[in-house]
Amino acid sequence: MEVADDADLSTRHVLRPLHQAVSLRSYTDDCDSNDVVRISLTQQCGRRRQADQCGAAGLHKRSTGGGELVHGTSCFVSPIIGAVRTLRFECVPGCTACCRRPGFVYLTEGDVRRIAAFLGMTRREFERRYVYRTRHRIRLRKPPGQPCHFLMSTGCAVHPVKPTQCRLFPFWPEFVERVSAWSQLGRWCPGVGVGSRYSLGRALEIAYAMRQAYPELYGDVGTKSSKS
């Protein structure tokens, strides 16, 4: 499956409000119910996939009867999230709540290259100082007592080239697949529920971009992460 290029993953291209054109890439995840919302996808220009027109998000409801989820051809989400046609989000200036949450910041190979160049360092120098690699994952090292090397009092020191994980927040699969998860996110992220409106289809497209960039985090072993 083709991986979105860097331009597709940038905030400028990915976080488009509802009033702009909506397109979908396939998105799959486990479902707990037989009654699901299906997003039917069709091939476009040999690489892009776009939802069939059916309301704002191109939604089709059906009962699967235990049907199989086919990666890359259809998308299933719970009926609860399917009932929500728009999500609202706008990053609040000066807020660093997401930066201070527990966990790690994972990188793509493209992130490593861009951030190193932005800091005026060679890739080797950057990795030696800031990066921790395992067999399948790359992440930023966490400094003692701090959430991130690049979190300053004025915000992110590498904001123009911040990691893909950060750029795609909060439209991660774990947050947009269920209404309850999105609601809980709003308890600590002040940008959730305010500002620009995003169709469910657009939110799922961004979530799938997250899966493409970090397949090892979501068990999508057949998908290669971006190396550009």
C-alpha atoms as one frame of an Amber mdcrd trajectory, in Angstrom:
protein
   0.000   0.000   0.000   1.357   3.399  -0.933   2.401   5.688   1.871   1.397
   9.326   2.040   4.254  11.634   1.172   5.528  14.337   3.499   3.322  17.003
   1.953   0.227  14.906   2.672   1.255  14.608   6.306   1.941  18.285   6.926
  -0.453  20.313   9.049  -1.122  22.590   6.101  -2.414  19.733   3.965  -3.808
  17.362   6.580  -5.785  19.628   8.895  -8.296  21.015   6.432 -11.580  22.353
   7.861 -14.959  20.919   6.927 -15.762  23.507   4.269 -12.856  22.275   2.131
 -12.869  19.131  -0.013 -13.068  15.879   1.929 -11.359  12.711   0.745 -10.730
   9.403   2.476  -8.066   6.773   2.611  -9.060   3.366   3.942  -9.091   2.921
   7.698  -9.642  -0.322   9.589  -9.922  -1.255  13.214 -11.579  -3.815  15.450
 -15.307  -3.472  16.049 -17.373  -4.701  18.979 -20.703  -4.663  17.157 -22.150
  -6.296  14.066 -23.977  -3.099  13.236 -21.285  -0.803  11.942 -20.806   2.181
   9.738 -19.059   1.319   6.484 -17.081   3.852   4.534 -17.019   2.574   0.979
 -13.882   3.490  -0.912 -13.201   3.741  -4.618  -9.900   4.020  -6.457  -9.020
   7.487  -7.732  -6.077   8.343  -9.996  -4.433   5.033  -9.176  -3.486   6.009
  -5.603  -6.058   8.231  -3.910  -9.272   6.795  -2.486 -12.387   8.851  -2.027
 -15.600   8.162  -0.152 -18.859   7.503  -1.960 -21.149  10.473  -1.574 -23.680
   9.896   1.201 -23.977  12.835   3.529 -21.020  14.906   4.664 -18.748  11.955
   5.441 -19.836   9.414   2.839 -21.326   7.000   5.343 -23.204   3.783   4.560
 -24.783   1.789   7.370 -25.162  -1.936   7.174 -25.145  -5.107   9.231 -22.067
  -7.158   8.507 -23.383 -10.424   9.847 -19.875 -11.230  11.034 -18.325 -10.003
   7.814 -14.579  -9.627   7.410 -12.713  -6.333   7.591 -10.754  -5.956   4.375
  -7.753  -3.685   4.801  -7.411  -1.175   1.992 -10.907  -1.702   0.569 -13.375
  -0.749   3.283 -13.525   0.952   6.618 -15.529   0.070   9.689 -16.161   2.214
  12.730 -18.561   1.840  15.639 -22.160   3.056  15.139 -21.665   5.537  17.981
 -18.858   7.441  16.303 -20.621   7.020  12.979 -23.530   9.059  14.301 -21.192
  12.017  14.781 -20.715  13.846  11.505 -18.270  16.541  12.640 -15.519  17.007
  15.217 -14.229  20.382  16.345 -10.636  21.245  17.137  -8.345  24.240  17.152
  -4.888  24.385  18.690  -4.869  26.938  21.512  -1.908  29.355  21.303   0.541
  28.811  24.136  -0.954  25.455  25.158   1.512  22.596  25.640  -0.859  20.116
  27.318  -0.289  17.429  24.681   3.492  17.802  25.031   3.334  17.113  28.758
   1.258  13.927  28.625   2.879  10.603  29.610   4.378   8.596  26.777   6.920
   8.916  23.991   7.235  10.904  20.788   7.854   8.495  17.918   9.608   9.546
  14.727   9.576   8.613  11.069  12.783   8.561   9.055  11.576  11.762   7.418
  11.139  13.394  10.828  14.736  12.550  11.737  16.050  14.065   8.522  13.967
  17.248   8.756  14.611  17.996  12.406  18.349  17.385  12.074  18.521  19.783
   9.129  16.434  22.373  10.991  18.854  22.249  13.927  21.890  22.478  11.649
  23.124  19.051  12.701  24.158  16.002  10.763  21.762  13.117  11.011  24.322
  11.109  12.971  24.851  13.935  15.461  21.133  14.410  15.915  20.498  10.711
  16.481  23.364  10.346  18.923  22.038  13.179  21.051  18.260  12.974  20.746
  17.121   9.643  19.283  16.576   6.168  20.681  16.174   3.326  18.179  14.881
  -0.188  18.582  14.479  -2.779  15.845  11.141  -1.408  14.648  10.708   1.978
  16.306  12.388   5.360  16.499  11.597   7.804  19.274  12.920  10.925  20.923
  14.903  10.429  24.101  13.273  11.924  27.186  15.523  14.174  29.272  15.468
  13.585  33.059  12.572  15.416  34.665  11.322  16.884  31.388   8.718  15.706
  28.880  10.750  16.647  25.787  14.131  18.107  24.830  12.419  20.585  22.535
   9.661  21.849  24.850  10.576  25.385  25.875   8.727  28.006  27.904   7.713
  29.608  24.615   6.544  26.341  23.047   8.080  23.786  20.704  11.613  24.661
  19.590  11.189  22.626  16.391   7.581  23.586  15.673   8.057  24.187  11.912
   9.337  20.608  11.515   7.758  18.920  14.524   7.328  15.128  14.403   4.490
  13.642  12.380   2.926  12.282  15.564   2.675  15.819  16.923   1.434  17.298
  13.643  -1.424  14.807  13.367  -2.621  15.249  16.949  -5.430  14.988  18.069
  -6.764  12.977  15.105  -5.128   9.713  16.124  -6.996   6.409  15.680  -7.320
   5.901  19.432  -9.065   9.260  19.801 -11.394   9.398  16.790 -12.707   5.836
  16.626 -15.110   6.325  19.542 -17.080   9.271  20.858 -16.119   8.420  24.445
 -12.402   8.647  23.636 -12.826  12.029  21.928 -14.874  13.268  24.879 -12.240
  12.132  27.371  -9.558  13.840  25.302 -11.461  17.087  25.759 -10.966  16.860
  29.510  -7.293  17.774  29.199  -6.972  19.267  25.698  -8.617  22.718  25.611
  -8.653  22.731  21.808 -11.143  19.856  21.538 -14.706  20.999  20.956 -13.825
  24.508  19.796 -12.728  26.175  16.579 -12.781  24.589  13.134 -15.129  21.740
  12.246 -13.799  18.559  10.636 -15.989  15.954   9.023 -15.790  12.446  10.397
 -14.405  11.410   7.030 -11.590  13.941   7.259 -10.804  12.905  10.829 -10.572
   9.258   9.763  -8.331  10.201   6.847  -5.920  11.897   9.235  -6.099   8.902
  11.575  -5.175   6.642   8.692  -2.222   8.892   7.861  -1.103   8.237  11.432
  -1.375   4.494  10.811   0.657   4.814   7.632   3.394   6.799   9.352   3.595
   4.453  12.358   2.369   0.990  11.305   4.437  -0.666  14.029   2.427   1.170
  16.707  -0.939   0.003  15.388  -0.159  -3.531  14.320  -0.373  -2.697  10.600
   2.588  -4.897   9.797   1.800  -4.959   6.084   2.143  -1.196   5.752   5.521
   0.500   5.404   6.159   3.721   7.265   7.206   6.856   5.437  10.935   7.112
   4.784  10.849  10.329   2.800
